[in-house]
Amino acid sequence: MSIVVVTFNYRVGLYRFLASTEVQEEHASLNNGLKDQIKALHWVQEHIGKFDGDPNHAVLGGDSVGAASITLLLKAYRTGCAGNSDTLACLRALDTASLQRENFNIPYPNAQEPPLYLYGPTIDGSLVEDYTYRLFEEDRFIKAPVIFGDDTNKGTIFVPRNVSSVEEADMFLVDQYPDLLKSRLEQVNSWYLTKDKTKTFRDPGPYWRSTSDAYGEIRYTCARNLSIFSLFQSSRKELELPV
């Protein structure tokens, strides 16, 4: 079977998901990164036949953020301006170089370090109508054939390797989720960050792996799989792959 592979770039950072009350009131464009992806998919539909591709048999594939984008599409459909009375107008007046110099993550309020993900999709009432889990629960998504999977130990590539104590582990988690309740954090500690869960490696701190397990399951495994797998369970098909 021949396959034509198409890859593309899309806007990221503040260019991808810049959002505020002003942006909405000005009717400016939200969720630009997703709109870039949709534009690329339209291009595939229109032009893939010129490369011997079949526009009626397009398969989307992605890992991590790419997979999250596909999930959103199933239901789709610091700059110096903070003190300005019209921050959106101020941002529009800046050149690309000025924006790019400030296109980095900053800590959430009450957090100590920048989070891994500062920008995210915005509910705009059209392309992103509601929270992902709610749209799934309300059966408001495209019923396309899908294959879902997950990476084992994915948290290991995000958690600082020198985590050496429960306190450092908690600080990392709170930096990602500043609204995390103390009671919830204590639950996480009791499940993952006990002394018997520590592992010794050549370089990383003893709590690196257990913190990675906690973060990986909070961010990726549990939040996504519990809802997605249950929704698609009714149409699940067992597949035997050749060995």
Contacts in CASP RR format, 6 or more apart in sequence:
PFRMAT RR
TARGET T0000
AUTHOR 0000-0000-0000
METHOD contacts of the structure
MODEL  1
MSIVVVTFNYRVGLYRFLASTEVQEEHASLNNGLKDQIKALHWVQEHIGK
FDGDPNHAVLGGDSVGAASITLLLKAYRTGCAGNSDTLACLRALDTASLQ
RENFNIPYPNAQEPPLYLYGPTIDGSLVEDYTYRLFEEDRFIKAPVIFGD
DTNKGTIFVPRNVSSVEEADMFLVDQYPDLLKSRLEQVNSWYLTKDKTKT
FRDPGPYWRSTSDAYGEIRYTCARNLSIFSLFQSSRKELELPV
2 52 0 8 1.000
4 48 0 8 1.000
4 51 0 8 1.000
4 52 0 8 1.000
4 53 0 8 1.000
6 40 0 8 1.000
6 44 0 8 1.000
6 48 0 8 1.000
8 36 0 8 1.000
8 37 0 8 1.000
8 40 0 8 1.000
9 36 0 8 1.000
10 16 0 8 1.000
10 33 0 8 1.000
10 36 0 8 1.000
10 37 0 8 1.000
10 40 0 8 1.000
11 32 0 8 1.000
11 33 0 8 1.000
11 36 0 8 1.000
12 33 0 8 1.000
13 103 0 8 1.000
13 118 0 8 1.000
13 119 0 8 1.000
14 99 0 8 1.000
14 102 0 8 1.000
14 103 0 8 1.000
14 119 0 8 1.000
15 32 0 8 1.000
15 33 0 8 1.000
15 99 0 8 1.000
15 103 0 8 1.000
16 32 0 8 1.000
16 33 0 8 1.000
16 36 0 8 1.000
16 119 0 8 1.000
16 120 0 8 1.000
17 30 0 8 1.000
17 31 0 8 1.000
17 32 0 8 1.000
17 33 0 8 1.000
17 119 0 8 1.000
17 120 0 8 1.000
17 121 0 8 1.000
17 122 0 8 1.000
18 30 0 8 1.000
18 32 0 8 1.000
18 91 0 8 1.000
18 119 0 8 1.000
19 30 0 8 1.000
19 119 0 8 1.000
19 120 0 8 1.000
19 122 0 8 1.000
20 87 0 8 1.000
20 88 0 8 1.000
22 86 0 8 1.000
22 87 0 8 1.000
22 88 0 8 1.000
23 30 0 8 1.000
23 88 0 8 1.000
24 30 0 8 1.000
24 124 0 8 1.000
26 88 0 8 1.000
28 88 0 8 1.000
29 35 0 8 1.000
30 122 0 8 1.000
30 124 0 8 1.000
30 127 0 8 1.000
30 128 0 8 1.000
31 121 0 8 1.000
31 122 0 8 1.000
31 124 0 8 1.000
31 127 0 8 1.000
31 128 0 8 1.000
34 69 0 8 1.000
34 72 0 8 1.000
34 73 0 8 1.000
34 76 0 8 1.000
34 121 0 8 1.000
34 127 0 8 1.000
34 128 0 8 1.000
35 127 0 8 1.000
37 69 0 8 1.000
37 73 0 8 1.000
38 73 0 8 1.000
38 76 0 8 1.000
41 58 0 8 1.000
41 60 0 8 1.000
41 73 0 8 1.000
44 55 0 8 1.000
44 58 0 8 1.000
45 55 0 8 1.000
45 58 0 8 1.000
46 55 0 8 1.000
48 54 0 8 1.000
48 55 0 8 1.000
48 58 0 8 1.000
49 55 0 8 1.000
60 70 0 8 1.000
60 73 0 8 1.000
61 67 0 8 1.000
61 70 0 8 1.000
62 69 0 8 1.000
62 70 0 8 1.000
63 151 0 8 1.000
64 151 0 8 1.000
64 154 0 8 1.000
67 148 0 8 1.000
71 132 0 8 1.000
71 224 0 8 1.000
71 228 0 8 1.000
72 121 0 8 1.000
72 128 0 8 1.000
72 132 0 8 1.000
74 141 0 8 1.000
74 142 0 8 1.000
74 144 0 8 1.000
74 146 0 8 1.000
75 128 0 8 1.000
75 129 0 8 1.000
75 132 0 8 1.000
75 135 0 8 1.000
75 136 0 8 1.000
75 140 0 8 1.000
75 141 0 8 1.000
75 142 0 8 1.000
76 127 0 8 1.000
76 128 0 8 1.000
77 126 0 8 1.000
77 127 0 8 1.000
77 129 0 8 1.000
78 102 0 8 1.000
78 104 0 8 1.000
78 106 0 8 1.000
79 90 0 8 1.000
79 91 0 8 1.000
79 94 0 8 1.000
79 98 0 8 1.000
79 99 0 8 1.000
79 102 0 8 1.000
80 90 0 8 1.000
80 102 0 8 1.000
81 87 0 8 1.000
81 90 0 8 1.000
81 91 0 8 1.000
81 94 0 8 1.000
84 90 0 8 1.000
91 99 0 8 1.000
104 114 0 8 1.000
105 114 0 8 1.000
105 115 0 8 1.000
105 116 0 8 1.000
105 118 0 8 1.000
106 114 0 8 1.000
106 118 0 8 1.000
107 113 0 8 1.000
107 114 0 8 1.000
107 115 0 8 1.000
107 175 0 8 1.000
108 115 0 8 1.000
108 175 0 8 1.000
108 178 0 8 1.000
109 178 0 8 1.000
110 178 0 8 1.000
111 174 0 8 1.000
111 175 0 8 1.000
111 178 0 8 1.000
112 171 0 8 1.000
112 174 0 8 1.000
112 175 0 8 1.000
113 171 0 8 1.000
113 172 0 8 1.000
113 175 0 8 1.000
114 175 0 8 1.000
115 175 0 8 1.000
115 176 0 8 1.000
116 158 0 8 1.000
116 176 0 8 1.000
117 176 0 8 1.000
121 128 0 8 1.000
122 128 0 8 1.000
123 129 0 8 1.000
123 130 0 8 1.000
123 131 0 8 1.000
129 135 0 8 1.000
129 140 0 8 1.000
130 138 0 8 1.000
130 140 0 8 1.000
133 223 0 8 1.000
133 227 0 8 1.000
135 141 0 8 1.000
136 227 0 8 1.000
136 228 0 8 1.000
136 231 0 8 1.000
137 227 0 8 1.000
146 232 0 8 1.000
148 225 0 8 1.000
148 228 0 8 1.000
148 229 0 8 1.000
148 232 0 8 1.000
149 225 0 8 1.000
150 220 0 8 1.000
150 221 0 8 1.000
150 224 0 8 1.000
150 225 0 8 1.000
151 220 0 8 1.000
153 212 0 8 1.000
153 213 0 8 1.000
154 216 0 8 1.000
154 220 0 8 1.000
154 221 0 8 1.000
155 212 0 8 1.000
155 213 0 8 1.000
155 215 0 8 1.000
155 216 0 8 1.000
155 219 0 8 1.000
155 220 0 8 1.000
156 208 0 8 1.000
156 209 0 8 1.000
156 212 0 8 1.000
158 212 0 8 1.000
158 215 0 8 1.000
158 216 0 8 1.000
158 219 0 8 1.000
159 172 0 8 1.000
159 208 0 8 1.000
159 211 0 8 1.000
159 212 0 8 1.000
159 215 0 8 1.000
160 168 0 8 1.000
160 172 0 8 1.000
160 208 0 8 1.000
161 203 0 8 1.000
161 204 0 8 1.000
161 205 0 8 1.000
161 208 0 8 1.000
162 168 0 8 1.000
162 204 0 8 1.000
162 205 0 8 1.000
162 208 0 8 1.000
163 169 0 8 1.000
163 172 0 8 1.000
163 204 0 8 1.000
163 205 0 8 1.000
163 207 0 8 1.000
163 208 0 8 1.000
163 211 0 8 1.000
164 205 0 8 1.000
164 206 0 8 1.000
164 207 0 8 1.000
165 207 0 8 1.000
166 189 0 8 1.000
166 193 0 8 1.000
166 207 0 8 1.000
168 207 0 8 1.000
169 189 0 8 1.000
169 193 0 8 1.000
169 207 0 8 1.000
169 210 0 8 1.000
169 211 0 8 1.000
169 214 0 8 1.000
170 185 0 8 1.000
170 189 0 8 1.000
170 193 0 8 1.000
172 211 0 8 1.000
172 215 0 8 1.000
173 180 0 8 1.000
173 185 0 8 1.000
173 188 0 8 1.000
173 211 0 8 1.000
173 214 0 8 1.000
173 215 0 8 1.000
173 218 0 8 1.000
174 180 0 8 1.000
174 185 0 8 1.000
176 215 0 8 1.000
176 219 0 8 1.000
177 218 0 8 1.000
188 214 0 8 1.000
188 218 0 8 1.000
191 214 0 8 1.000
192 210 0 8 1.000
192 211 0 8 1.000
192 213 0 8 1.000
192 214 0 8 1.000
193 207 0 8 1.000
193 210 0 8 1.000
193 211 0 8 1.000
193 214 0 8 1.000
197 210 0 8 1.000
197 213 0 8 1.000
198 206 0 8 1.000
198 207 0 8 1.000
198 209 0 8 1.000
198 210 0 8 1.000
199 206 0 8 1.000
199 209 0 8 1.000
199 210 0 8 1.000
200 206 0 8 1.000
201 208 0 8 1.000
201 209 0 8 1.000
END
